[in-house]
């Protein structure tokens, strides 16, 4: 008899993907065949893990739900279940608007989806996951929630207060992945900087990284989503000490103007931000910083935007993303500021900022030509092997295209020589 097949659609960030993979493990343990983003007509049940961060993400989540409800109406699939941040925040409204959905869960009670399908109660949520990424890398979520309450951000309203996972539990998870062949670990949380405060009474990210770096088989560790205020500087010592801790830090700065930062409730000034960047680069030479900036937040006039452009020229971020402010329900900004900057002005500022960053990225990429770097191979196509350096996180950062002059194995690390550069790609040859 054919097993029922459950298809999982995971929208939004990698933190959501970890939740999806845990739910996939639950369904697998109950005897279902589980697939990730499967083609239509190859599964019976669809589970959609939604994102509720900003307007575009919410729209994508709604459209995805509607798409699969239409397939259900056409009898191409049997049922649709929804979980995640969007349903955590807007559950009653969604239930009223979309009664065709077979079951709703939020951000934290998603094990109930399995219970609804199999008619069981109180099923345990496993730490183990069904890995959906390439076999050699994964994401490790070390905390949930956020205590920062930035003016523009709805995430604390969705996820609640900060909650760290114990170090030993995290290390056990890493060991289990090493045993399956995983070599690269991308450490994620909404706010890495606060890790440990709630359970150990002190910032403990450095201790976690130090112990993780010593585990046999852990070849790459990369940090995502540090918060600039109260940054744990001892992490930089660990990064400088261990070659398997990537010289990479994802730290969202949002802005540089004191006026805008104060309105954003970021708890840091422009001068403090500059000092932070300088100290990071001093203690970890060669580090690549990824940041996110926002344009169009209330209080950003022409002068503040000009200051932001000057800051980007000065800081020369190796990786940078940006987005235009979008008012989110029930946030401090929505309740205390008027969103008076037009969408046209926001888009113009965003375009100018990203054009500048593309020029900077091209300069930084070009400086790598002639250098010997170490890459992990993700895949191969007709003409190239595609890999990433320690400075390149999966899905979001540039790739290295290695000409096929020898045999490389996906999942292994190799030394290559950079021979050409594009703004968001490097061309390389096998070294030696």
C-alpha positions in Angstrom: 0.0 0.0 0.0 1.4 3.4 -1.0 2.3 5.7 1.9 0.6 9.0 2.1 2.9 11.7 0.8 3.2 15.1 2.6 4.7 18.0 0.7 6.3 20.9 2.7 6.6 24.4 1.5 8.9 26.5 3.7 8.7 30.3 3.1 10.8 33.0 4.7 14.0 32.6 6.6 16.2 29.6 7.4 14.8 29.7 11.0 11.5 28.6 9.4 13.2 25.9 7.5 14.5 24.4 10.7 10.9 24.2 12.0 9.8 22.6 8.7 12.5 20.0 8.9 11.5 19.0 12.4 7.9 18.7 11.4 9.0 16.5 8.4 10.7 14.2 10.9 7.5 13.9 12.9 5.5 12.9 9.8 8.2 10.5 8.8 8.2 8.9 12.2 4.4 8.4 11.8 4.9 6.4 8.6 4.4 9.2 6.0 6.5 9.8 2.9 7.8 13.4 3.2 8.9 15.6 0.4 10.1 19.3 0.2 8.6 21.6 -2.5 7.4 18.6 -4.6 5.8 19.0 -8.0 2.0 18.9 -8.0 0.2 15.5 -8.3 3.0 13.8 -6.5 1.7 14.2 -3.0 -1.5 14.0 -0.9 -1.1 16.6 1.8 0.5 20.1 1.7 1.9 21.8 4.7 2.8 25.5 4.2 5.2 27.2 6.7 4.4 30.9 6.3 6.4 34.1 6.8 4.9 37.2 8.4 7.9 39.5 8.5 7.2 42.3 6.0 4.4 43.0 3.4 6.0 41.2 0.5 6.6 38.1 2.6 3.0 38.1 3.9 1.7 38.5 0.3 3.8 35.6 -0.9 2.4 33.4 2.0 -1.2 34.3 1.2 -0.7 33.6 -2.5 0.9 30.3 -1.8 -2.0 29.3 0.4 -4.4 30.3 -2.3 -2.5 28.4 -4.9 -2.7 25.1 -3.0 -6.3 25.6 -2.1 -7.0 25.9 -5.8 -5.2 22.6 -6.3 -7.3 21.1 -3.5 -10.5 22.4 -5.2 -9.3 20.7 -8.4 -8.9 17.5 -6.4 -5.2 17.4 -7.3 -4.3 17.2 -3.6 -6.4 16.1 -0.6 -5.7 18.7 2.1 -3.8 21.9 3.0 -2.4 22.8 6.4 -0.8 26.1 7.4 1.7 27.0 10.1 4.3 29.6 10.9 4.7 33.3 11.5 1.7 34.5 9.5 -0.8 32.3 11.1 0.8 32.9 14.5 0.0 36.6 14.1 -3.2 36.6 12.2 -4.8 33.3 13.0 -8.4 34.4 13.7 -8.5 36.6 10.6 -7.1 33.9 8.4 -9.4 31.2 9.7 -12.4 33.5 8.9 -11.1 34.3 5.4 -9.9 30.9 4.4 -12.1 28.2 5.9 -11.0 25.8 3.2 -7.7 25.3 5.0 -7.9 21.9 6.8 -5.9 23.0 9.8 -4.0 26.0 11.3 -1.1 26.2 13.6 1.1 29.0 14.7 4.9 29.3 15.1 5.3 27.0 18.1 2.4 24.5 18.2 3.0 23.0 14.7 3.2 19.5 16.0 -0.6 19.7 16.2 -0.7 19.3 12.4 0.6 15.7 12.8 -1.9 15.1 15.6 -4.7 16.4 13.4 -3.7 14.1 10.5 -3.1 10.9 12.5 -5.7 11.5 15.2 -3.2 11.3 18.1 -2.5 13.7 21.0 0.6 14.9 22.7 3.1 13.7 20.2 6.7 14.8 21.2 8.5 17.2 18.9 11.9 15.7 18.0 15.2 17.6 17.9 16.0 15.4 14.9 15.1 16.8 11.5 14.8 15.6 7.9 17.5 17.6 6.1 16.3 19.5 3.0 19.5 21.3 2.3 22.4 19.9 0.3 24.0 17.0 2.3 27.1 18.9 3.4 25.5 21.9 5.1 22.7 22.7 7.5 21.3 25.4 9.8 21.5 25.3 13.6 18.9 27.4 15.4 20.3 28.3 18.8 17.6 30.5 20.1 14.0 31.6 19.4 12.3 35.0 20.0 13.7 38.5 20.5 13.8 41.0 23.4 14.9 44.0 21.3 11.6 45.5 20.2 12.9 47.6 17.4 10.3 50.2 16.3 9.8 48.7 12.8 9.9 45.0 13.6 7.0 42.7 14.3 9.1 39.6 15.0 8.9 40.0 18.8 5.1 40.2 18.5 5.2 36.9 16.6 7.9 34.9 18.4 7.8 36.2 21.9 10.6 36.7 24.4 14.2 35.5 23.8 14.7 31.8 24.6 18.2 30.2 24.2 18.8 26.5 23.7 21.3 24.8 26.1 24.8 24.5 24.8 25.0 20.7 25.3 21.7 20.2 23.4 23.1 22.3 20.5 26.4 20.4 20.4 24.6 17.1 20.4 22.6 18.2 17.4 25.8 19.3 15.6 27.4 15.9 16.4 24.4 14.1 15.0 24.7 16.0 11.7 28.4 15.4 11.5 27.7 11.7 11.7 25.6 12.0 8.5 28.3 13.8 6.6 27.5 17.5 7.3 30.6 19.7 7.3 29.2 23.3 7.3 27.0 24.7 10.1 25.2 28.0 9.7 24.3 29.2 13.2 21.1 31.2 13.2 18.9 33.2 15.6 17.0 36.4 15.5 19.6 37.9 17.8 22.9 35.9 18.3 24.3 38.7 20.5 21.9 37.8 23.3 22.5 34.1 23.3 22.8 32.6 26.8 21.6 35.6 28.8 18.3 34.0 29.7 19.6 30.6 30.8 23.2 31.3 31.9 23.0 34.9 33.0 25.7 35.9 30.7 26.4 36.2 26.9 27.5 32.8 25.9 27.9 32.8 22.1 31.7 32.7 22.4 31.7 29.6 24.7 29.3 27.9 22.3 31.4 28.6 19.3 34.6 27.6 21.1 33.2 24.2 22.0 31.6 23.7 18.6 34.8 24.5 16.7 36.6 21.7 18.6 34.2 19.0 17.5 35.7 16.6 15.0 34.2 16.9 11.5 33.0 20.5 11.9 34.8 22.2 9.0 32.9 25.5 8.7 30.9 27.5 11.2 29.2 30.7 10.1 27.3 33.3 12.2 24.0 34.9 11.2 22.0 37.7 12.6 24.1 39.3 15.3 22.7 42.5 16.9 25.0 45.6 17.0 24.0 46.9 20.5 25.7 44.9 23.3 27.7 42.9 20.8 29.7 40.0 22.4 33.2 41.0 21.4 34.7 37.8 22.8 33.2 36.0 19.8 35.8 37.8 17.7 38.6 36.1 19.7 37.1 32.7 18.9 36.7 33.6 15.2 40.4 34.6 15.0 41.5 31.5 16.9 39.9 28.7 14.9 40.3 28.3 11.1 36.9 26.4 10.9 35.0 29.5 12.3 34.4 31.4 9.1 35.7 35.0 9.0 32.1 36.1 8.3 29.5 37.9 10.3 25.9 38.8 9.4 25.0 41.8 11.5 22.0 44.0 10.5 22.8 47.7 11.2 19.7 49.3 9.5 21.1 52.9 9.5 23.8 55.2 10.6 22.0 58.5 11.3 21.6 59.1 15.1 18.1 60.6 14.4 16.9 57.5 12.5 18.6 55.0 14.8 16.8 56.6 17.8 13.5 56.5 16.0 14.2 52.9 15.2 14.9 52.2 18.9 18.2 50.5 18.0 19.9 51.4 21.2 23.1 52.4 19.4 24.5 55.6 17.9 26.3 56.2 14.6 29.6 56.6 16.2 29.2 53.5 18.3 28.3 51.6 15.1 31.5 52.9 13.4 33.6 51.8 16.4 32.0 48.4 16.4 32.9 47.9 12.7 36.4 49.1 13.2 36.9 46.8 16.2 35.5 43.8 14.3 37.9 44.4 11.3 40.8 45.0 13.7 40.4 41.8 15.6 39.5 39.6 12.6 41.5 40.8 9.6 39.9 39.7 6.3 36.5 39.3 7.8 33.5 39.7 5.5 30.6 41.6 6.9 27.1 41.1 5.7 24.6 43.8 6.8 21.0 44.9 6.1 20.1 48.6 5.8 16.7 50.3 5.6 15.7 53.3 3.7 12.6 55.5 4.1 12.1 55.1 7.8 10.3 58.0 9.5 12.9 60.7 10.2 15.0 59.9 7.2 15.3 63.1 5.2 17.7 63.9 2.4 20.5 64.7 4.9 20.1 61.4 6.7 20.0 59.4 3.5 23.1 61.2 2.3 24.8 60.2 5.6 23.8 56.6 4.9 25.4 56.7 1.5 28.6 58.2 2.9 28.6 55.5 5.5 28.3 52.7 2.9 31.2 54.2 1.0 33.2 54.4 4.2 32.4 50.9 5.5 32.7 49.1 2.2 30.6 46.1 3.3 31.5 42.9 1.5 27.9 41.9 1.5 24.9 44.2 1.8 21.1 44.0 1.4 18.6 46.7 1.8 14.8 47.3 1.8 12.4 50.1 2.0 10.5 50.7 5.2 7.0 49.2 5.3 4.7 49.9 8.2 3.8 46.8 10.2 0.7 46.5 12.3 1.0 47.1 16.1 4.7 48.0 16.0 6.0 51.0 17.8 6.6 52.8 14.5 3.1 52.2 13.3 1.7 53.5 16.6 4.0 56.6 17.0 5.2 57.7 13.5 3.5 58.7 10.3 4.8 56.9 7.2 5.1 60.1 5.2 7.9 59.3 2.8 6.4 58.3 -0.6 7.0 54.9 -2.1 8.6 56.7 -5.1 11.2 58.4 -2.8 11.8 55.1 -1.0 12.4 53.2 -4.2 14.7 55.9 -5.5 16.8 55.8 -2.4 16.9 52.0 -2.4 18.0 52.0 -6.1 20.8 54.5 -5.3 22.0 52.5 -2.3 22.1 49.2 -4.1 23.8 50.8 -7.1 26.5 52.1 -4.8 26.8 48.7 -3.2 27.2 46.9 -6.6 30.1 49.2 -7.4 31.7 48.4 -4.0 31.1 44.7 -4.4 32.8 44.8 -7.8 35.8 46.5 -6.4 36.1 44.0 -3.5 35.5 41.0 -5.8 38.2 42.3 -8.2 40.7 42.5 -5.3 40.4 38.7 -5.0 41.7 38.0 -8.5 45.0 36.1 -8.2 44.3 34.9 -4.7 44.2 31.3 -3.5 41.0 30.5 -1.6 39.4 27.5 -0.1 35.9 26.5 -1.3 33.3 23.9 -0.5 31.7 22.4 -3.6 27.9 22.6 -3.7 27.2 21.1 -7.2 28.3 20.9 -10.8 26.9 22.0 -14.1 28.0 21.5 -17.7 31.0 23.9 -17.6 31.7 24.6 -13.9 31.8 23.3 -10.4 29.9 25.7 -8.2 31.3 26.3 -4.7 31.5 28.9 -1.9 34.2 30.3 0.2 34.0 30.9 4.0 32.7 34.3 3.1 29.7 33.0 1.3 26.5 31.8 3.0 24.2 29.4 1.1 21.5 31.0 -1.0 22.3 34.6 -0.2 25.9 35.2 -1.1 28.1 35.1 -4.2 29.3 31.7 -5.6 32.6 30.6 -7.0 32.5 29.1 -10.5 35.4 26.7 -10.9 36.4 25.7 -14.4 36.3 22.0 -15.1 40.0 21.1 -15.4 39.9 18.3 -12.9 37.6 16.2 -10.8 36.0 17.8 -7.8 33.5 16.1 -5.5 30.4 18.0 -4.1 30.6 18.4 -0.4 34.4 18.4 -0.3 36.7 21.4 0.2 39.4 22.4 -2.2 41.9 25.1 -2.8 41.3 27.1 -6.0 42.8 30.2 -7.6 40.5 33.2 -8.5 41.1 34.2 -12.1 38.2 36.6 -12.8 35.5 38.6 -10.9 31.9 39.7 -11.4 29.9 41.8 -8.9 28.3 38.7 -7.4 30.4 35.8 -8.7 34.0 34.7 -8.8 35.6 32.6 -11.6 38.3 30.2 -10.4 40.6 27.4 -11.5 41.7 24.3 -9.6 44.8 25.3 -7.7 48.0 23.4 -8.8 
